Amino acid sequence: MNERMPAYGGQAVIEGVLMRGKSSVAMANRAPNQEIIIHHEKLSGVYTSKLTKIPFLRGLIGLWDALGLGIRYLTLSANVQTGEEEKIEGPMLYITMAISLIFGIGLFFLAPALVSALLARFIDMSPWVSNLLEGIFRLVMLIAYLWAIGKMPDIKRVFMYHGAEHKTINAYEDGAERCGTSFILTLVILSILLFSMLGPLPLHWRMISRILMIPVLAGLAYEYIRWVSKHLDNPLVRILIRPNLALQNMTTREPSNDMLEVSIQAFNLMTSLEKESEQNLLVHP
């Protein structure tokens, strides 16, 4: 990837796409009447602070970004379809984020740890083998979860918009691959390595350690993906990212032309907001 090129990202929402730059976000949605509805805002606070330049810590900001910003815009996209004006913000936003976080941690971190610990009581295995088995369970559960939700009609359309988001960004950035799915897979694989090295732990400490290590894993995963995105011309890196690309294929579908139109509108608006911010910085440094 050309390092001078800005790193854009995004996510699929309900009947639309959210595009994110360094200082702005823009979302386009196809309303039931086929009109394209636009939402946008300037990012501030932690999103534009110096914290985003600190290695490993910026991975936590990315995780917060995926939860807070992602959930808020998912709600907005749902409201476009229903015509409602309600927003999730304030205490309700934090409650929704907490529920989502608890569900994710319980399903993908605590459940595999509990299952492998229980199996170790009935099957003679070393703690390191038990930790490795836990990691395999976690990976299998992630793949099974993505496969299962991909069979739902509404989620299929979200995956199609995910494909539209990828095509739009890749067309601009000449094939650079960055995706939330890649982040999750990288985090899971790193958890296999890291948790396997922790060795034997009592069940309660095993469960607590899985929660406490999530920020560390998020930081490591972010830095790894950042490094990979800058070395995509390296043949070894191309081999390393194949599992990520394979998992991305599970969460993307070929988009229709009208979905691409929505994605392009979101991207064009976001890039115009980014250029406007850059010009303002030049005028008012």
C-alpha positions, 0 to 999 in steps of 0.5 A: 500500500502506498503509505502516503495514501490515507487509511479509510475504513467503514462498516456495513449497517442496515441498508447502508454503509458507514465510512470513517476517515481520520476526522469525519464519518459519513453514512448513506442509507437506502430508505424504503422509498429508495431515497438515499439518506445521509448522516455525517459528523466531525469526530472529536475528543479521543478520536482526534487526540494524540492518543491515536498515535500511541502504539497499542493504546490506539488499538483500544480506541479502535475497539471503542470506536467499533462499539460506540460509533458502530452501535450508534450508527447501526441505530440510525440506520435502523431508524431510517427504515422505520422512520423513527427519530430516536437515537441511542445516546447518553446512558442508553448508549453505554448500556447497549455497548455494555450488553454487546461487550458482555455478550461478545466476551461471554461467547468468545472468551469465557465460554471456550475457557470454561468448556476446555477447563471442564474437559481437562477435569475428565480428560488427562491433558496438560494445562498448555494443551487445555489452553490450546484447545480453548483457543481452537474452540474460540476459533471454531465458535467464531467461524460457526457464528459467522456462518450461522448469521450469514444464513439469515436473509437480513444479515445477507443484505448487510454482508452485501453492503459489506462487500460494497464497502470493500469494493469502494475503499479498495477501488480508491486505495488500490487493493488495500485490505483492512476490515473489522473481520480481520481484526477479530480473527487476528485477535482470536489467533493472538489469544491462542498464542498468548493464553497458551503461554499463561500455563496452569491457572485455577478456573476463576483466575483463568476466567479473569485473565481472559477478560483482563487480557482483552485490551492487550490483545486488542492493542497487539491485533491493531498493531499487527494489522497496521504493520500488515497494511504497510507491507502488502507487497511482501510475498510473506505478508500476502501468505500471512493474510490469507486466513484473514481474507478467507474469513472476510469472504464469509462476511462479504457478498457481491453487492448490487449496483444500487448498494454500490451507489449508496457506498460511493455516496458515503465515501465521497461525502466522507472524503470531502469532509476530510479535505475540508478538515485538512484545509481548515488546519492549513488556514488555522493550524 
